Amino acid sequence: MPFEQHKEKNYAKDPQSIYQAALKATEKLEGRIISSVPEAFRFTARFPKTILGQVLGERTPEQWQQDAYGQIDLWLRALGIRGPA
């Protein structure tokens, strides 16, 4: 199941410095540049399937379900929709 995320944002800084910062962030997150168009300040990167050192593929469906439930629960508590634990 591939996961793709596309975001476009506007920043007050010059495009070249934002592009360089994005490249550095990609490198720090162990991303791999797939394609790059420096003159258009665009690149495509792929990242390893890990979160906090845990490989995503190593989780069972039950672990994913429990994590999803926990995240929704925290979100509802933060919104005040659900009371404290």
JOSUL-V337061 format. One record per residue. RES is the residue in one small letter. PSI is psi in whole degrees, 0 to 359 (* if undefined). Layout:
BEGIN
RES;PSI / RES;PSI
END
This chain:
BEGIN
m;101 / p;147 / f;123 / e;142 / q;128 / h;124 / k;140 / e;131 / k;158 / n;134 / y;154 / a;348 / k;169 / d;147 / p;323 / q;316 / s;325 / i;317 / y;314 / q;320 / a;320 / a;321 / l;317 / k;318 / a;320 / t;316 / e;316 / k;327 / l;13 / e;32 / g;160 / r;124 / i;122 / i;315 / s;154 / s;135 / v;82 / p;323 / e;338 / a;2 / f;43 / r;145 / f;159 / t;134 / a;155 / r;143 / f;152 / p;152 / k;67 / t;148 / i;123 / l;41 / g;355 / q;126 / v;128 / l;326 / g;346 / e;356 / r;145 / t;162 / p;326 / e;321 / q;319 / w;317 / q;315 / q;317 / d;317 / a;316 / y;315 / g;319 / q;318 / i;319 / d;313 / l;319 / w;315 / l;322 / r;319 / a;326 / l;351 / g;10 / i;328 / r;138 / g;174 / p;159 / a;*
END
